[in-house]
Amino acid sequence: MALVSAKEMLTKAKAGKYAVGQFNINNLEWTKSILLTAEELKSPVILGVSEGAGKYMCGYKTVVGMVNGMLEELNITVPVALHLDHGSYEGAKACIEAGFSSVMFDGSHYPIEENIAKTKELVAVCESKGLSIEAEVGSIGGEEDGVVGQGECADPEECKQVADLGVTMLAAGIGNIHGKYPENWAGLSFETLDAIQQKTGDMPLVLHGGTGIPEDMIKKAISLGVAKINVNTECQLSFAAATREYIEAGKDQQGKGFDPRKLLAPGADAIKATVKEKMELFGSVGKA
Ligand code: 13P
């Protein structure tokens, strides 16, 4: 199946009270693990690409070529969206040009008027090409690709203004942060989430910083309108732990010479396990 916009899968998720996982990709092994797991579990999936990861993978056209090739050669039948994560205005335009099926324009660091103006322009471009677009209000805390946010709670009225521009999905800060949560984290603000959902109605809401949020909070967030949950750090941690274990056990020294395919295999399997666990928690298994 060719790449699809995330619109239909998220509309169904919001109506069916489950969430589609966005798993960020960094290389061929991660991409393959995520696609094979989605296919095995018959789950829709969103592949997230940060601007930094896009550069690392030789640019957006390489990413599009790799993902399209895998969809065909791995016989992937479940809906897959290729989505720019936390894109700049220029990054979003470059991904649209390169063949992504979905983009996020993160204008949360601009004054709201400028965020609205830029989001509006990109909504029109995406609409004309049948692509989905995510906007953000209220910055998500923590650090991602060198961008540091403070984890604020979005203003529900501003969320409504941005949702009304015709975006496909809306990321709103509700105290969530990227990376590991600190010991003294106050938790998600369900009061804010509830207020945002009341103002934005059917709009699928996006929860960033999906790593390390307790299961009961994930379930409550889904019950209050979250239809897409982003996970990145947890895949990084499981990949690193499995690779480290393999090397520390001296397994990379066995046999003749050094085989990079064997070295990366335990990490790739660890990502499959993490993705499976998340898809089961988010309720997207069997929803393709
Ligand atoms: P984590 O790295 O905390 O899982 O967050 C991922 C994310 O929100 C990507 O946009």
Residues whose N, C-alpha, C, O or C-beta is under 5 A from the ligand:
A	BS01	13P	D85 I177 H178 G179 H208 G209 G210 T211 N230 V231 N232 T233 E234
